[in-house]
Amino acid sequence: MTERTIAVISAGLSQPSSTRLLADRLADATVSRLAEQGIHTKLEVVELRDIAKDVTNNLLAGFPSPSLADVIEKVTRADGLIAVTPIFTTSYSGLFKSFFDVIDPTALEGMPVVLGATGGTERHSLALEYAMRPMFTYLHTTVVPTSVYAASADWGSGADTVKALPDRVERAAGEFAKLVAASDRSSMIKDPFDLEGDFSSMIGGFQAE
């Protein structure tokens, strides 16, 4: 059976977290869509709150701890990425941004990505488009058209009867699953910590000059 690996990044700070809940819903919907195509999915779930100190230390020292290096390798070697953050002050969380800051900016090139965010009110939903999408475009990922925002009201007692959030999750998962099914990144991506190739190309450039 064909297998694909999906990295799931949740930047929720509380436990339990609505951010993690949304990430799980996107992951479950995607796994179901891929299973319909005969594709088995391996999920690599990362709670950023668990490695927050490692991320900060990497920003200060310039080197990842073994646990952070392991997480970065899992994320960069995946066939697709589900990235979900709470919205603070109209943008993604600082922890969310800091994690992607410590990843080589070329390591996610071509990565299929589906974006999700959570917040107190619906008025912050546009942060997905003016803050998150540009960041992942800069990283040269392939972001699916549908992103998913979940406000507090979406988790209320009558929310699922309206089907607004479940419909958005299913639509995004469908778009994402198509890209993941066609992805071969996990078999082709280079080691994100192997700088030998980049160094050699630099030396070659100096010699040519």
N, C-alpha and C positions, 0 to 999 in steps of 0.2 A: 504493500500500500504506500502511496505517495505521502510524504510528510512535509509539513511546513512548521517553522518556528515563529511565534509571535511574542514580542516583548510587550509587556503591559506596565506602563509607568503611571503610578498614582502618587500625586503630591499632596494628598490630604494630610492634615496635621493631627486630627483627632482620631480616636479609635473607639467604636466604629466610625467610619467616615462616609459621607454621601459621595465624596469623590471616588473612593474605592468602590462603592456600590455601582456608580455609573460605569467605571472601568470594567467591572465584572460583567455588567449587562452587555456592554459592547463586545467583550471577549466571548461570552456565551453565544451571542447572536452570530458572531463571525465563525466560531467553531461549528455551529449548526449548518451554516451556509457552505462551509468547506466540506463538511461530512457528506452533504448532498452530492458533492462532486467526487466522492471517494477519497478525500484527502484527510489524513489524520493530522491533528494540530497539537503541537507542544507549546504550552504557555510558560513564559518566563516572567513571573510577576514580581515587580519591584515596588516596595513602599519606600519612597524617598526619605520619610521621617526616620527610618531605621539606619540610614547612612548619612544623615545630615552632618554629623561631625566630620566624617571622612571627606565629604564634599568641601567643607570649609577648610579643612587642613590642606587639601589638594590645591585650593585657590591660594593659600598662603605659602606653601612649600614648593608647589609645582610638581609634586609626585603623588600618585594615587596609592592608598593603602592596598593591601592584598584584597580586602573585601570589595573596595570600590573598583579596583582593576577587574575583578571577576564580574561585577555588574556591568561595567562598560563593555567588556568583551561579549557578554550575553546580548546586550542591546545592539551593538554594532554588527553582530553576526546574524541577527534575526532576519527573517524574510519580510517582516512587517512590524509596525509599531503602533500601539494604542497609547496615546498620551493624554492624560487627564489632570487638570489642575483646578484648585479653587481660585476664584477671582477675588483679589484684594486690591482695593483702590483702583478699580477699573482695568486691571491687568493681571497677568499670571503671577503666581507667587514667586518670591525671591528664591526659594529653594528649588523650584522648578527650573527657573532660568539658570541658576548656578550649576545645576547638574549638567545641563546641556553646554554650559560654558567650559566644563572640564573635558568634554569630548572633542577630539580633533574635528574641526569644521568640515573636513572632507569625508569623514568616516560614515556619514549617513547618506551620502549621495545616492540617489535613486531609490531610497527606502520608501515603500508604501506606508502612509501614515493616515490615521484617522484621529481627529482632535475632539476632545470633550472638555467641558468645564462645568463647574458648579458654583452657585452663588445664592444669595438671599432673595434677590428679586430678578424679574425678567429683564430689567433695564440694563443689566450688565452683559447680556448675551452677545452684543456686538464685539466684545473683547476678543472673541474667537477670531473675528475677521480682521480687526485692525491691530491686534497685538500678536496673537498666536500664529495665525497663518503666515504673516510676513517673516516671522522668525524661522519657521520651517522651510519657507521658500528660500531664504538666505542660505540654509543648510543644504539646498538642492535636493530636498526630499520630494516625493510625489504625494501631495495631500489630496485626499478624496474631496469631491465637491461638498458633500454634506458633513457638517460638523454638528455636535450635539451639546446643547446647553441644558442643564437641569437646575431650575430654581427650587426653592423650598416647597413651593406649592405643588411641584411635580411629584413629590413624595407623600402628599396628603392622602387621606382615606379614600377620596373619590377620584384621585388623579388617573388611575389606570382605566377607569370607565370612559374617560374622554379619549384615551389612546394617543394623545399627542406625543408624549415622551416615547412610549414603545414604538410608535410608527417612525419616529426620527432615528431611533436606535437601529431598527430593522433596515431602514433605507441606507444609513451610513455603513452598516455591516455588509450589506449587499455590494455596495461600491468597493469597499475595502477588500472583501473576499475575492473579488475578481482580480485585483492587483496582486494579492498575496499568492493566489493560485498560479499566476504567471511568473512569480518572482523566483530567481535562482541566486539571490544574494548570499544565502548561507553557504553555498558551495564555491562562491567566487571571491568574496570580500577578503582583503588582506588583513593581516594582524594590525589592529589599531595602535599597538605599541612598538611595532617594528619600523624604526626610522631609517634603517640601512638603505632602503631604496631611495628615499628622499635625499639622504645625505650623498649618495653616489651621484644622483642627478645634479646636485648642487656642485660637487667637485668637477663633474663633466662640463658644467656651464662655465666655471672659473677657468678651466683649461682651454676651452674654446675661445674665451676672451683673450 
